Amino acid sequence: MKLSVVVLISGSGSNLQAIIDAAANSGSYKVSGVISNRRGAFGFERAQRANIATALIEHQQFPDRETFDKELARQIDAWGADLVVLAGFMRILTDQFVNRYAGRLINIHPSLLPKFKGLDTHARAIAAGEAEHGCTVHFVSAELDAGAPIIQAATPIHSDDKVETLQQRVHQLEHCIYPIAVEWFCSGRLQERDGLAYLDAEPLGASGQRYEG
Ligand code: GRF
């Protein structure tokens, strides 16, 4: 029996695409629905092309974060989600939402966490003179970009790198590591307990597993 994965997006959905493509070769999960909070998100076309159900839930239609998140949860539960995947979903979620899906809610962040939480990570990594930059898939906790890391991939920062060139390379790496994390979870290899991630019952360190390509 395949697990049900629901993906939340706000935009292009290239990570969603990587997960859809990997699902075709996976015996452990299927993408059962995609939610966007933004009308016109290109990720919806990707989902529809793959015959995946979509739901547009626009945050502006709700009086506050609580009622918006309740509607998200209603749809996620209606699709019977075992795993909720945030893939470029540009809304901060309430603690109630995060707690409801604790241990089965994951996100991808474009930095080598715990470095560069928040926005504009590529520009900040270049400005800080970092030797490398990358991305991290992590369990979501109530504190922003602070949940247990699962897997991380890095690329060197070159002296002639611009935000765009670095962002492009990191984006490629995102597409490699996100499907791996989803597969680990859905095949029963990955769990979260007390704020720590475990792979095959072994605790993953402070940065998660390092992806070596
Ligand atoms: C990615 O850069 C991801 O790290 C960030 O949002 C972006 C989503 O890109 N959280 P896409 O919509 O998957 O192409």
Residues whose N, C-alpha, C, O or C-beta is under 5 A from the ligand:
A	BS01	GRF	G11 S12 G13 S14 N15 L16 A87 G88 I108 H109 P110
